[in-house]
Amino acid sequence: MIFADLIVVAVSPDGVLVLGTWNVRGYPEKTAERAEWLSNTLLSMGLDIVCIQEIGNQADSDAFLDKEKGFDIAAFENSSDKMDNAIFFAGGIQILDVPDPHGFQHPAQAAYFRYRGFDAMLITVHLSWSDRARREKERELLPEIVQRALQVDPDVIIAGDFNTTERSGDEISSLADSLGLQVLVADNTSIGTTYSGASYDFILVSPDLVEEETIGSSHIVEPSEEALNLAKSVSDHRPVIAQFRTDEKYADCKGWPPRALLSFSWDTTATAAADEPACVSCLAALNAASYGAFKAVDGIGDVLAQRLVDGQPYASTSALDDIRGIGPVKMEAILDALCSGQP
């Protein structure tokens, strides 16, 4: 289902998008007190997108949208597992609920979204806890899933409950390395993402996101001392949140919906047709730009164009600021010219 051109109040007045993940251990809550605490906690985090693990069924997903303020759209597919994953979006975000990756005990959920200049493939997972062999097989599925997602957009996020341990080879860092992603390590990681002190819940992002949109580290949300027992009765997991920039210059795709997703499949052999290229990152466009492309930008002459070519490859778009003669105005003009023409 495609949700395009939503006319709703903008997500965040400061242009920052807040994404979170939380294993709520079932929804809705059975008592009014617990339900009120969960709703207030969700609201206090200022979330624009939240990945929720352990949604029981379609009725529970619908109840979340009815009850929880600020969320207007869900990417959700009901299954017989009764511990499904869901992604809930605030109004103003365009989403394409793409087919979901298969092979997981608790079915994964995927969606492509856009808000201003922030567009990305988002996947939420809840890897098996009780069946270690099953969890290993699920981990083996992830590299192919990530590679297929990267064929669509260089911005990829996988968030959820990974049930990783501290055993050698089973750490979240090892998993992220195998996927070519980076862990957004929490600024208060020592408390753990569960009340037992273990860390199972993470947000993993692709290198392009780290270079451009990611703001700082992630953060584990801790309840007040007074609400600690109530929080534990709601879930044994703490929520994890991260912030992202949404400047238009970071957009990797132009047009909606992206052509690369009109006939999307998780099969890695099902790449986009030659006349329907996938999204190209702003950084990739900058590093591929020719002398002529730079010179065509308003305000860039022969000398600056040559300096820009000599500066390639750039580690990030912000590295343009290191080129003599390139100030904020010219930098914005270059990025607008090179990135706005990407499909």
C-alpha positions as CSV (number, residue, x, y, z in Angstrom):
1,M,0.0,0.0,0.0
2,I,1.3,3.4,-0.9
3,F,0.7,6.5,1.3
4,A,1.7,9.4,-0.8
5,D,1.6,13.2,-0.5
6,L,0.1,13.2,3.0
7,I,-1.1,16.7,3.9
8,V,-0.5,16.8,7.7
9,V,1.3,19.0,10.1
10,A,5.0,18.7,9.8
11,V,6.8,16.1,12.0
12,S,9.1,18.3,14.1
13,P,9.3,22.0,14.0
14,D,13.1,21.8,14.2
15,G,13.4,19.5,11.3
16,V,14.8,16.7,13.4
17,L,13.2,13.2,13.1
18,V,13.2,11.0,16.2
19,L,13.1,7.2,15.6
20,G,12.7,4.7,18.4
21,T,12.5,0.9,19.0
22,W,10.8,-0.8,21.9
23,N,9.9,-4.4,22.7
24,V,6.7,-3.7,24.7
25,R,6.0,-7.3,25.5
26,G,2.5,-7.2,24.3
27,Y,0.0,-4.5,23.5
28,P,-2.4,-3.1,24.7
29,E,-1.7,-3.1,28.5
30,K,-4.2,-4.9,30.7
31,T,-4.6,-2.2,33.4
32,A,-5.4,1.5,33.1
33,E,-2.4,2.5,35.1
34,R,0.0,0.6,32.9
35,A,-1.7,1.8,29.7
36,E,-1.5,5.4,30.9
37,W,2.2,5.1,31.7
38,L,3.1,3.5,28.4
39,S,1.1,6.3,26.5
40,N,2.8,9.0,28.5
41,T,6.2,7.5,27.9
42,L,5.7,7.3,24.1
43,L,4.5,10.9,24.1
44,S,7.4,12.2,26.2
45,M,10.0,10.7,23.8
46,G,8.8,12.9,20.9
47,L,8.8,10.0,18.5
48,D,8.1,10.5,14.8
49,I,8.7,6.8,14.0
50,V,8.6,3.9,16.4
51,C,9.4,0.2,15.8
52,I,7.3,-1.9,18.2
53,Q,8.0,-5.6,18.9
54,E,5.4,-8.0,20.1
55,I,2.2,-6.6,18.6
56,G,-0.3,-9.5,18.8
57,N,-2.5,-9.0,15.8
58,Q,-4.2,-6.5,13.5
59,A,-6.7,-5.4,16.1
60,D,-3.8,-4.5,18.5
61,S,-2.1,-2.5,15.7
62,D,-5.3,-0.6,15.1
63,A,-5.7,0.0,18.8
64,F,-2.2,1.5,18.9
65,L,-3.1,4.0,16.2
66,D,-6.4,4.8,18.0
67,K,-4.8,5.2,21.4
68,E,-1.3,6.6,21.0
69,K,-1.2,10.3,20.2
70,G,0.9,11.4,17.2
71,F,0.9,8.2,15.2
72,D,-1.3,8.1,12.0
73,I,0.0,5.3,9.9
74,A,1.2,1.7,10.5
75,A,3.3,-0.7,8.5
76,F,2.1,-4.0,9.8
77,E,1.3,-7.5,8.5
78,N,-0.7,-9.8,10.7
79,S,0.6,-13.4,11.3
80,S,-0.2,-16.4,13.4
81,D,2.9,-15.7,15.6
82,K,1.1,-13.3,18.0
83,M,4.5,-11.5,18.5
84,D,4.6,-9.5,15.3
85,N,6.7,-6.4,14.5
86,A,5.1,-3.1,13.6
87,I,6.3,0.4,12.5
88,F,4.2,3.4,13.4
89,F,4.6,6.7,11.7
90,A,3.6,10.3,12.6
91,G,1.6,12.3,10.1
92,G,3.6,14.1,7.4
93,I,5.8,11.1,6.7
94,Q,5.4,9.4,3.3
95,I,5.7,5.6,3.5
96,L,5.6,2.7,1.2
97,D,4.8,-0.5,3.0
98,V,7.0,-2.9,1.0
99,P,6.9,-6.7,1.1
100,D,8.4,-8.1,4.3
101,P,11.5,-10.3,4.5
102,H,10.6,-13.9,5.3
103,G,12.2,-16.6,7.4
104,F,11.9,-15.1,10.9
105,Q,10.1,-16.7,13.8
106,H,8.7,-13.3,14.7
107,P,7.9,-11.8,11.2
108,A,10.1,-8.8,10.3
109,Q,8.5,-5.6,9.1
110,A,9.9,-3.3,6.4
111,A,8.9,0.1,5.0
112,Y,10.4,2.8,2.9
113,F,9.8,6.3,4.2
114,R,10.5,9.9,3.4
115,Y,10.3,13.1,5.4
116,R,11.8,16.2,3.9
117,G,15.3,15.1,2.8
118,F,15.4,12.0,5.0
119,D,14.5,8.9,3.0
120,A,15.5,5.4,4.0
121,M,14.6,1.7,4.0
122,L,13.6,0.8,7.6
123,I,13.4,-2.8,8.8
124,T,12.4,-3.9,12.3
125,V,13.3,-7.3,13.6
126,H,12.8,-9.4,16.7
127,L,15.3,-12.3,16.5
128,S,14.4,-15.6,18.3
129,W,15.4,-15.8,22.0
130,S,14.4,-19.2,23.0
131,D,15.8,-21.0,20.0
132,R,19.5,-20.2,19.6
133,A,19.8,-22.3,16.4
134,R,16.9,-20.4,14.9
135,R,18.4,-17.1,15.9
136,E,21.6,-18.0,14.1
137,K,19.7,-18.8,10.9
138,E,17.9,-15.5,11.2
139,R,21.2,-13.7,11.5
140,E,22.3,-15.4,8.3
141,L,19.3,-14.0,6.4
142,L,20.2,-10.4,7.3
143,P,23.3,-9.8,5.0
144,E,21.2,-10.5,1.9
145,I,18.4,-8.3,3.2
146,V,20.7,-5.4,3.8
147,Q,22.4,-5.8,0.4
148,R,19.0,-5.7,-1.3
149,A,17.9,-2.7,0.7
150,L,21.1,-0.9,-0.3
151,Q,20.3,-1.5,-3.9
152,V,17.3,0.7,-3.4
153,D,18.7,3.5,-1.2
154,P,22.1,4.0,0.5
155,D,20.2,4.9,3.7
156,V,19.3,1.6,5.6
157,I,18.1,1.2,9.2
158,I,17.6,-2.0,11.0
159,A,16.1,-1.5,14.5
160,G,14.7,-3.9,17.0
161,D,15.4,-6.6,19.5
162,F,18.4,-8.6,18.3
163,N,18.7,-10.8,21.4
164,T,22.5,-10.7,21.0
165,T,24.7,-11.8,23.9
166,E,28.2,-11.0,25.0
167,R,29.5,-14.4,23.8
168,S,32.3,-14.2,21.3
169,G,30.8,-13.8,17.8
170,D,27.3,-13.1,19.1
171,E,27.9,-9.4,20.0
172,I,25.8,-6.8,18.3
173,S,29.1,-5.3,17.0
174,S,30.0,-8.6,15.3
175,L,26.5,-8.7,13.7
176,A,26.7,-5.1,12.5
177,D,30.2,-5.7,11.0
178,S,28.9,-8.7,9.1
179,L,26.1,-6.5,7.6
180,G,28.3,-3.5,6.8
181,L,26.3,-1.4,9.2
182,Q,27.2,0.6,12.3
183,V,25.7,0.4,15.7
184,L,24.4,3.7,17.1
185,V,25.9,3.0,20.6
186,A,23.8,4.6,23.3
187,D,25.3,7.5,25.3
188,N,24.2,5.6,28.4
189,T,24.8,2.1,27.2
190,S,26.1,0.9,30.6
191,I,22.5,0.6,32.0
192,G,21.5,-2.0,29.3
193,T,18.4,-2.0,27.3
194,T,16.7,-4.4,29.7
195,Y,16.1,-4.1,33.4
196,S,18.3,-7.1,34.0
197,G,21.2,-5.1,32.6
198,A,21.5,-7.0,29.3
199,S,21.5,-5.2,25.9
200,Y,19.3,-6.6,23.2
201,D,17.8,-3.6,21.5
202,F,19.7,-1.5,19.0
203,I,19.5,0.8,16.0
204,L,21.9,-0.2,13.2
205,V,22.5,2.3,10.3
206,S,24.3,2.3,7.0
207,P,27.6,4.3,6.6
208,D,25.8,6.9,4.3
209,L,23.4,7.7,7.2
210,V,26.3,8.1,9.6
211,E,28.0,10.5,7.3
212,E,25.0,12.6,6.6
213,E,21.8,12.4,8.7
214,T,22.7,10.8,12.0
215,I,22.9,13.2,15.0
216,G,25.1,11.9,17.7
217,S,24.5,8.6,19.5
218,S,21.4,6.8,20.4
219,H,19.8,7.0,23.9
220,I,18.2,4.4,26.2
221,V,15.2,5.9,27.8
222,E,15.1,5.4,31.6
223,P,12.0,5.8,33.7
224,S,12.0,7.9,36.8
225,E,12.8,6.2,40.1
226,E,9.1,6.6,41.2
227,A,7.9,4.8,38.0
228,L,10.5,2.1,37.9
229,N,8.3,-0.8,39.2
230,L,5.4,0.3,36.9
231,A,7.8,0.4,34.0
232,K,9.0,-3.1,34.7
233,S,5.4,-4.4,34.8
234,V,4.9,-3.0,31.3
235,S,8.0,-4.4,29.7
236,D,11.4,-5.8,30.7
237,H,12.9,-3.7,27.9
238,R,13.7,0.0,27.8
239,P,13.0,2.0,24.6
240,V,16.0,3.2,22.5
241,I,15.8,6.4,20.4
242,A,18.0,8.2,17.9
243,Q,17.8,11.5,16.1
244,F,18.3,12.3,12.4
245,R,18.6,15.4,10.3
246,T,16.0,15.9,7.6
247,D,17.6,18.7,5.4
248,E,16.5,18.5,1.8
249,K,20.1,18.3,0.6
250,Y,20.3,14.7,2.1
251,A,17.6,13.3,-0.1
252,D,18.7,10.3,-2.1
253,C,15.6,9.8,-4.2
254,K,13.5,12.2,-6.3
255,G,9.8,11.6,-7.0
256,W,7.3,9.5,-5.1
257,P,7.1,6.6,-5.0
258,P,10.7,5.7,-5.9
259,R,10.7,3.8,-9.2
260,A,13.0,1.2,-7.7
261,L,10.2,0.1,-5.4
262,L,7.3,-0.2,-7.8
263,S,8.1,-3.9,-8.3
264,F,10.2,-4.6,-5.2
265,S,11.4,-8.0,-4.1
266,W,13.9,-9.1,-1.5
267,D,15.4,-11.4,-4.1
268,T,18.9,-9.9,-4.6
269,T,18.8,-10.9,-8.3
270,A,15.7,-8.7,-8.8
271,T,17.6,-5.5,-9.4
272,A,16.0,-2.4,-10.9
273,A,15.7,-2.2,-14.7
274,A,18.4,-0.2,-16.5
275,D,16.0,2.7,-17.1
276,E,14.8,2.7,-13.5
277,P,18.0,3.3,-11.5
278,A,17.9,2.9,-7.7
279,C,18.6,5.9,-5.5
280,V,22.1,7.4,-5.5
281,S,23.5,9.0,-2.4
282,C,24.4,12.7,-2.4
283,L,27.9,11.7,-1.4
284,A,28.2,9.3,-4.3
285,A,27.0,12.0,-6.7
286,L,29.5,14.4,-5.3
287,N,32.4,12.0,-5.8
288,A,31.2,11.1,-9.3
289,A,30.8,14.7,-10.4
290,S,32.9,15.8,-13.3
291,Y,34.7,19.2,-13.9
292,G,31.8,20.2,-16.2
293,A,29.2,19.3,-13.6
294,F,30.8,21.4,-11.0
295,K,31.3,24.3,-13.4
296,A,27.6,24.2,-14.3
297,V,26.7,25.2,-10.8
298,D,25.9,28.8,-10.4
299,G,28.9,30.7,-8.8
300,I,31.5,28.0,-9.7
301,G,34.1,29.0,-12.2
302,D,37.1,27.2,-13.7
303,V,39.4,27.5,-10.7
304,L,36.8,26.3,-8.1
305,A,35.6,23.5,-10.4
306,Q,39.2,22.2,-10.7
307,R,39.6,22.4,-6.9
308,L,36.4,20.4,-6.4
309,V,37.6,17.7,-8.7
310,D,41.0,17.6,-7.1
311,G,39.3,17.2,-3.7
312,Q,37.6,13.9,-4.7
313,P,36.8,11.5,-3.2
314,Y,35.1,13.2,-0.3
315,A,34.6,11.4,3.0
316,S,31.4,13.3,3.6
317,T,29.4,16.1,2.0
318,S,30.5,18.5,4.8
319,A,34.1,18.0,3.5
320,L,33.3,20.6,0.8
321,D,33.8,23.2,3.5
322,D,37.5,22.4,3.4
323,I,37.8,23.5,-0.2
324,R,39.2,27.0,-0.4
325,G,36.6,29.4,-1.8
326,I,33.6,27.2,-1.0
327,G,31.5,28.7,1.7
328,P,28.1,27.8,3.0
329,V,26.2,29.4,0.0
330,K,28.3,27.7,-2.7
331,M,28.3,24.4,-0.7
332,E,24.5,24.4,-0.6
333,A,24.3,25.3,-4.3
334,I,26.6,22.4,-5.2
335,L,24.7,19.9,-3.2
336,D,21.3,21.1,-4.5
337,A,22.6,20.9,-8.1
338,L,24.1,17.4,-7.7
339,C,21.6,15.7,-5.4
340,S,18.3,17.1,-6.6
341,G,18.7,15.4,-10.0
342,Q,19.0,11.9,-8.5
343,P,16.1,9.6,-9.2
